[in-house]
Every structure is written in C-alpha cells, then in structure tokens.
Amino acid sequence: MPRTTGMFVHLVRREGQAPVPPPEPGKEPRRDFFNVDHQVVGGSFYLSEAPRDVIVHDAFGVHLSHAARGWYDVWVGFGHTSGKKGRAHVVEKGRSEINDQRIKVGSFQVL
C-alpha cells in the first residue's frame, strides 16, 4: 500500500427526509454531509505501515453541532490522500452495501 493512501469517512444524511432548514440569521447553516480523512492511524503510524493480517483500530471524532436532524449513514473508503488519483476499488463486498467505492459501516440519528 503506498504511503499516500488514506482512509476517508463520509457521514451522509439519508435522502427522503424533511429538507435541511434554511440557515437562521447570524448562525451557521445546517449541514447534511461531513468528511473526515485519515492517513495516520491513531497519530502513530501511516496506514501503509500497518501490519499485514492484523485488525487495526482507530478512533476519531466529528463535531456535529451543525448537523441537520435526521438519519445519517457512515461510509468508509480508501484512496490517494490528494483525492486526485481516485479511490481504491472494493474487490469483494461480502454482505456490505457499496456506493461509489465506499463501504457502509453504520448509521446514526441526529435528534
């Protein structure tokens, strides 16, 4: 895996819900998409240095105070950190849902 490989996480509000309300005067607009990029796992090593055949855990946070209410799906993918060389292709999806070379790994609701 090249050192320039990064992981990205997309939090995407599901379609078919009430529309995102217009921004209130003087406040940040509500958002329906969040993107988090990772190249370094846990602040300690690059993904390219991860040991083979071992599950690697990482944690990160996303500030959702400006998220529109509703259900969000969590999508994960890999690709070049610049985003210009495309995404890594999912070779075998198993039972996972795939969309645009991203794997759906969960969902949550913003109330």
Backbone as JSON Lines, residues from 0, in Angstrom:
{"i":0,"aa":"M","n":[0.85,-1.17,0.0],"ca":[0.0,0.0,0.0],"c":[0.9,1.23,0.0]}
{"i":1,"aa":"P","n":[0.69,2.16,-0.91],"ca":[1.52,3.36,-0.94],"c":[1.34,4.22,0.32]}
{"i":2,"aa":"R","n":[2.39,4.92,0.69],"ca":[2.33,5.78,1.87],"c":[1.29,6.89,1.71]}
{"i":3,"aa":"T","n":[0.96,7.24,0.5],"ca":[-0.02,8.3,0.24],"c":[-1.47,7.8,0.32]}
{"i":4,"aa":"T","n":[-1.65,6.54,0.73],"ca":[-3.0,6.01,0.87],"c":[-3.62,6.53,2.15]}
{"i":5,"aa":"G","n":[-4.83,7.0,2.01],"ca":[-5.57,7.47,3.18],"c":[-6.94,6.84,3.23]}
{"i":6,"aa":"M","n":[-7.53,6.9,4.41],"ca":[-8.89,6.41,4.6],"c":[-9.79,7.63,4.73]}
{"i":7,"aa":"F","n":[-10.97,7.57,4.15],"ca":[-11.91,8.66,4.34],"c":[-13.2,8.11,4.9]}
{"i":8,"aa":"V","n":[-13.87,8.93,5.69],"ca":[-15.15,8.58,6.28],"c":[-16.13,9.67,5.88]}
{"i":9,"aa":"H","n":[-17.24,9.27,5.29],"ca":[-18.29,10.21,4.91],"c":[-19.52,9.95,5.77]}
{"i":10,"aa":"L","n":[-20.05,10.99,6.37],"ca":[-21.31,10.92,7.1],"c":[-22.33,11.63,6.22]}
{"i":11,"aa":"V","n":[-23.28,10.87,5.69],"ca":[-24.2,11.39,4.68],"c":[-25.63,11.26,5.18]}
{"i":12,"aa":"R","n":[-26.34,12.37,5.2],"ca":[-27.75,12.35,5.6],"c":[-28.55,11.63,4.53]}
{"i":13,"aa":"R","n":[-29.4,10.72,4.95],"ca":[-30.2,9.93,4.01],"c":[-31.18,10.8,3.25]}
{"i":14,"aa":"E","n":[-31.42,10.41,2.02],"ca":[-32.42,11.1,1.2],"c":[-33.81,10.71,1.67]}
{"i":15,"aa":"G","n":[-34.8,11.51,1.28],"ca":[-36.18,11.19,1.6],"c":[-36.66,11.71,2.95]}
{"i":16,"aa":"Q","n":[-35.82,12.46,3.64],"ca":[-36.21,13.04,4.92],"c":[-36.65,14.49,4.7]}
{"i":17,"aa":"A","n":[-37.14,15.1,5.77],"ca":[-37.51,16.52,5.67],"c":[-36.3,17.3,5.15]}
{"i":18,"aa":"P","n":[-36.52,18.32,4.33],"ca":[-35.38,19.08,3.8],"c":[-34.6,19.77,4.92]}
{"i":19,"aa":"V","n":[-33.34,20.05,4.63],"ca":[-32.49,20.78,5.57],"c":[-33.05,22.2,5.66]}
{"i":20,"aa":"P","n":[-33.32,22.67,6.89],"ca":[-33.91,24.01,7.01],"c":[-32.93,25.1,6.57]}
{"i":21,"aa":"P","n":[-33.47,26.23,6.11],"ca":[-32.58,27.34,5.72],"c":[-31.86,27.87,6.95]}
{"i":22,"aa":"P","n":[-30.69,28.49,6.76],"ca":[-29.93,28.99,7.92],"c":[-30.67,30.1,8.65]}
{"i":23,"aa":"E","n":[-30.53,30.07,9.96],"ca":[-31.1,31.14,10.77],"c":[-30.16,32.35,10.71]}
{"i":24,"aa":"P","n":[-30.7,33.56,10.79],"ca":[-29.86,34.75,10.72],"c":[-28.75,34.73,11.78]}
{"i":25,"aa":"G","n":[-27.53,34.94,11.34],"ca":[-26.38,35.0,12.24],"c":[-25.88,33.66,12.73]}
{"i":26,"aa":"K","n":[-26.41,32.55,12.23],"ca":[-25.98,31.21,12.66],"c":[-25.43,30.43,11.47]}
{"i":27,"aa":"E","n":[-24.61,29.44,11.81],"ca":[-24.06,28.54,10.78],"c":[-25.21,27.77,10.13]}
{"i":28,"aa":"P","n":[-25.14,27.53,8.82],"ca":[-26.18,26.71,8.19],"c":[-26.07,25.25,8.66]}
{"i":29,"aa":"R","n":[-27.18,24.56,8.65],"ca":[-27.19,23.13,8.98],"c":[-26.57,22.36,7.82]}
{"i":30,"aa":"R","n":[-25.83,21.32,8.16],"ca":[-25.14,20.53,7.14],"c":[-25.74,19.14,7.03]}
{"i":31,"aa":"D","n":[-25.58,18.51,5.86],"ca":[-26.07,17.15,5.67],"c":[-24.98,16.21,5.17]}
{"i":32,"aa":"F","n":[-23.73,16.68,5.18],"ca":[-22.59,15.86,4.75],"c":[-21.36,16.29,5.54]}
{"i":33,"aa":"F","n":[-20.61,15.29,6.04],"ca":[-19.37,15.53,6.77],"c":[-18.32,14.58,6.21]}
{"i":34,"aa":"N","n":[-17.09,15.06,6.09],"ca":[-15.99,14.27,5.53],"c":[-14.81,14.31,6.49]}
{"i":35,"aa":"V","n":[-14.27,13.13,6.81],"ca":[-13.1,13.04,7.68],"c":[-12.07,12.2,6.95]}
{"i":36,"aa":"D","n":[-10.84,12.71,6.83],"ca":[-9.76,11.99,6.14],"c":[-8.71,11.55,7.16]}
{"i":37,"aa":"H","n":[-8.17,10.35,6.93],"ca":[-7.12,9.8,7.78],"c":[-5.99,9.3,6.91]}
{"i":38,"aa":"Q","n":[-4.79,9.62,7.29],"ca":[-3.62,8.99,6.67],"c":[-2.77,8.35,7.75]}
{"i":39,"aa":"V","n":[-2.87,8.91,8.96],"ca":[-2.09,8.41,10.09],"c":[-3.05,7.78,11.09]}
{"i":40,"aa":"V","n":[-2.79,6.55,11.48],"ca":[-3.65,5.82,12.4],"c":[-3.28,6.17,13.83]}
{"i":41,"aa":"G","n":[-4.25,6.67,14.58],"ca":[-4.03,6.98,15.99],"c":[-2.88,7.94,16.22]}
{"i":42,"aa":"G","n":[-2.53,8.72,15.2],"ca":[-1.43,9.66,15.35],"c":[-0.08,8.99,15.5]}
{"i":43,"aa":"S","n":[0.0,7.67,15.22],"ca":[1.27,6.98,15.43],"c":[1.93,6.35,14.21]}
{"i":44,"aa":"F","n":[1.16,5.91,13.21],"ca":[1.8,5.34,12.02],"c":[0.89,5.5,10.8]}
{"i":45,"aa":"Y","n":[1.52,5.49,9.63],"ca":[0.78,5.59,8.38],"c":[0.07,4.27,8.09]}
{"i":46,"aa":"L","n":[-1.05,4.36,7.39],"ca":[-1.76,3.14,7.01],"c":[-0.84,2.17,6.28]}
{"i":47,"aa":"S","n":[0.06,2.72,5.48],"ca":[0.98,1.85,4.72],"c":[1.91,1.06,5.61]}
{"i":48,"aa":"E","n":[2.08,1.46,6.87],"ca":[2.96,0.75,7.81],"c":[2.19,-0.23,8.71]}
{"i":49,"aa":"A","n":[0.89,-0.35,8.49],"ca":[0.09,-1.28,9.3],"c":[0.53,-2.71,9.03]}
{"i":50,"aa":"P","n":[0.6,-3.52,10.06],"ca":[1.0,-4.93,9.85],"c":[-0.05,-5.69,9.05]}
{"i":51,"aa":"R","n":[0.41,-6.64,8.25],"ca":[-0.49,-7.46,7.44],"c":[-1.22,-8.45,8.33]}
{"i":52,"aa":"D","n":[-2.45,-8.79,7.91],"ca":[-3.26,-9.81,8.57],"c":[-3.56,-9.49,10.03]}
{"i":53,"aa":"V","n":[-3.63,-8.21,10.35],"ca":[-3.94,-7.77,11.7],"c":[-5.04,-6.7,11.6]}
{"i":54,"aa":"I","n":[-6.01,-6.76,12.49],"ca":[-7.03,-5.72,12.52],"c":[-6.46,-4.52,13.24]}
{"i":55,"aa":"V","n":[-6.56,-3.36,12.61],"ca":[-6.04,-2.11,13.17],"c":[-7.24,-1.26,13.58]}
{"i":56,"aa":"H","n":[-7.24,-0.8,14.81],"ca":[-8.33,0.04,15.31],"c":[-7.87,1.5,15.35]}
{"i":57,"aa":"D","n":[-8.79,2.38,15.06],"ca":[-8.51,3.81,15.14],"c":[-9.78,4.49,15.64]}
{"i":58,"aa":"A","n":[-9.64,5.64,16.22],"ca":[-10.8,6.39,16.71],"c":[-10.62,7.85,16.32]}
{"i":59,"aa":"F","n":[-11.73,8.52,16.08],"ca":[-11.7,9.94,15.76],"c":[-13.06,10.51,16.11]}
{"i":60,"aa":"G","n":[-13.14,11.8,16.16],"ca":[-14.41,12.45,16.47],"c":[-14.82,13.39,15.35]}
{"i":61,"aa":"V","n":[-16.1,13.62,15.25],"ca":[-16.66,14.56,14.29],"c":[-17.61,15.46,15.05]}
{"i":62,"aa":"H","n":[-17.42,16.75,14.93],"ca":[-18.27,17.72,15.6],"c":[-19.56,17.87,14.79]}
{"i":63,"aa":"L","n":[-20.69,17.52,15.38],"ca":[-21.96,17.51,14.65],"c":[-22.94,18.58,15.12]}
{"i":64,"aa":"S","n":[-22.45,19.61,15.75],"ca":[-23.38,20.63,16.27],"c":[-24.15,21.34,15.16]}
{"i":65,"aa":"H","n":[-23.64,21.31,13.94],"ca":[-24.33,21.96,12.82],"c":[-24.99,20.95,11.88]}
{"i":66,"aa":"A","n":[-25.14,19.72,12.35],"ca":[-25.78,18.71,11.52],"c":[-27.29,18.91,11.5]}
{"i":67,"aa":"A","n":[-27.87,18.73,10.33],"ca":[-29.33,18.76,10.22],"c":[-29.89,17.51,10.91]}
{"i":68,"aa":"R","n":[-31.07,17.62,11.47],"ca":[-31.69,16.46,12.11],"c":[-31.98,15.38,11.08]}
{"i":69,"aa":"G","n":[-31.93,14.13,11.55],"ca":[-32.27,13.01,10.68],"c":[-31.29,11.87,10.79]}
{"i":70,"aa":"W","n":[-31.48,10.9,9.92],"ca":[-30.63,9.71,9.87],"c":[-29.45,9.95,8.94]}
{"i":71,"aa":"Y","n":[-28.28,9.49,9.37],"ca":[-27.04,9.58,8.6],"c":[-26.46,8.18,8.43]}
{"i":72,"aa":"D","n":[-25.88,7.93,7.27],"ca":[-25.14,6.69,7.04],"c":[-23.66,6.99,7.06]}
{"i":73,"aa":"V","n":[-22.89,6.04,7.56],"ca":[-21.44,6.18,7.68],"c":[-20.79,5.31,6.61]}
{"i":74,"aa":"W","n":[-20.02,5.95,5.73],"ca":[-19.36,5.27,4.61],"c":[-17.86,5.41,4.76]}
{"i":75,"aa":"V","n":[-17.12,4.34,4.44],"ca":[-15.66,4.33,4.55],"c":[-15.07,3.9,3.21]}
{"i":76,"aa":"G","n":[-13.97,4.54,2.84],"ca":[-13.26,4.15,1.62],"c":[-11.79,4.49,1.75]}
{"i":77,"aa":"F","n":[-11.02,4.08,0.78],"ca":[-9.58,4.32,0.75],"c":[-9.2,4.9,-0.6]}
{"i":78,"aa":"G","n":[-8.15,5.71,-0.61],"ca":[-7.67,6.28,-1.86],"c":[-6.46,7.15,-1.62]}
{"i":79,"aa":"H","n":[-5.99,7.77,-2.67],"ca":[-4.84,8.67,-2.59],"c":[-5.23,9.89,-1.77]}
{"i":80,"aa":"T","n":[-4.35,10.35,-0.89],"ca":[-4.69,11.45,0.02],"c":[-5.07,12.73,-0.72]}
{"i":81,"aa":"S","n":[-4.59,12.93,-1.92],"ca":[-4.95,14.15,-2.66],"c":[-6.36,14.07,-3.21]}
{"i":82,"aa":"G","n":[-6.9,12.87,-3.33],"ca":[-8.21,12.7,-3.93],"c":[-8.18,12.74,-5.45]}
{"i":83,"aa":"K","n":[-7.02,13.04,-6.03],"ca":[-6.93,13.21,-7.48],"c":[-6.67,11.91,-8.23]}
{"i":84,"aa":"K","n":[-6.24,10.88,-7.53],"ca":[-5.92,9.63,-8.21],"c":[-7.0,8.58,-8.02]}
{"i":85,"aa":"G","n":[-8.16,9.0,-7.59],"ca":[-9.29,8.08,-7.46],"c":[-9.29,7.31,-6.17]}
{"i":86,"aa":"R","n":[-10.27,6.46,-6.07],"ca":[-10.47,5.65,-4.87],"c":[-10.06,4.21,-5.13]}
{"i":87,"aa":"A","n":[-9.66,3.53,-4.07],"ca":[-9.38,2.1,-4.17],"c":[-10.69,1.38,-4.46]}
{"i":88,"aa":"H","n":[-10.64,0.36,-5.3],"ca":[-11.85,-0.36,-5.67],"c":[-12.14,-1.47,-4.68]}
{"i":89,"aa":"V","n":[-13.4,-1.61,-4.35],"ca":[-13.83,-2.71,-3.49],"c":[-13.82,-3.97,-4.34]}
{"i":90,"aa":"V","n":[-13.01,-4.94,-3.94],"ca":[-12.85,-6.16,-4.73],"c":[-13.94,-7.17,-4.39]}
{"i":91,"aa":"E","n":[-14.2,-7.35,-3.12],"ca":[-15.27,-8.27,-2.71],"c":[-16.08,-7.61,-1.63]}
{"i":92,"aa":"K","n":[-17.35,-7.4,-1.88],"ca":[-18.18,-6.66,-0.95],"c":[-18.78,-7.51,0.16]}
{"i":93,"aa":"G","n":[-18.77,-8.83,0.0],"ca":[-19.41,-9.66,1.01],"c":[-20.87,-9.27,1.12]}
{"i":94,"aa":"R","n":[-21.34,-9.03,2.34],"ca":[-22.73,-8.61,2.53],"c":[-22.85,-7.1,2.72]}
{"i":95,"aa":"S","n":[-21.76,-6.4,2.53],"ca":[-21.75,-4.94,2.73],"c":[-22.44,-4.21,1.59]}
{"i":96,"aa":"E","n":[-22.99,-3.05,1.92],"ca":[-23.56,-2.18,0.9],"c":[-22.44,-1.29,0.37]}
{"i":97,"aa":"I","n":[-22.33,-1.19,-0.94],"ca":[-21.27,-0.42,-1.58],"c":[-21.91,0.71,-2.38]}
{"i":98,"aa":"N","n":[-21.32,1.91,-2.3],"ca":[-21.78,3.05,-3.09],"c":[-20.56,3.89,-3.42]}
{"i":99,"aa":"D","n":[-20.27,4.07,-4.7],"ca":[-19.16,4.9,-5.15],"c":[-17.83,4.48,-4.5]}
{"i":100,"aa":"Q","n":[-17.58,3.18,-4.48],"ca":[-16.35,2.59,-3.9],"c":[-16.21,2.91,-2.4]}
{"i":101,"aa":"R","n":[-17.33,3.12,-1.74],"ca":[-17.36,3.29,-0.28],"c":[-18.16,2.15,0.31]}
{"i":102,"aa":"I","n":[-17.78,1.72,1.51],"ca":[-18.47,0.64,2.21],"c":[-19.28,1.24,3.35]}
{"i":103,"aa":"K","n":[-20.56,0.89,3.41],"ca":[-21.41,1.38,4.51],"c":[-21.08,0.57,5.76]}
{"i":104,"aa":"V","n":[-20.7,1.29,6.83],"ca":[-20.3,0.62,8.06],"c":[-21.23,0.9,9.23]}
{"i":105,"aa":"G","n":[-22.21,1.75,9.06],"ca":[-23.13,2.04,10.17],"c":[-24.03,3.19,9.86]}
{"i":106,"aa":"S","n":[-24.85,3.54,10.86],"ca":[-25.75,4.68,10.73],"c":[-26.06,5.21,12.12]}
{"i":107,"aa":"F","n":[-26.59,6.44,12.18],"ca":[-26.96,7.05,13.44],"c":[-28.0,8.13,13.16]}
{"i":108,"aa":"Q","n":[-28.64,8.6,14.23],"ca":[-29.67,9.61,14.09],"c":[-29.3,10.85,14.9]}
{"i":109,"aa":"V","n":[-29.44,12.02,14.28],"ca":[-29.26,13.31,14.95],"c":[-30.65,13.8,15.32]}
{"i":110,"aa":"L","n":[-30.87,14.03,16.62],"ca":[-32.19,14.48,17.09],"c":[-32.23,15.98,17.29]}
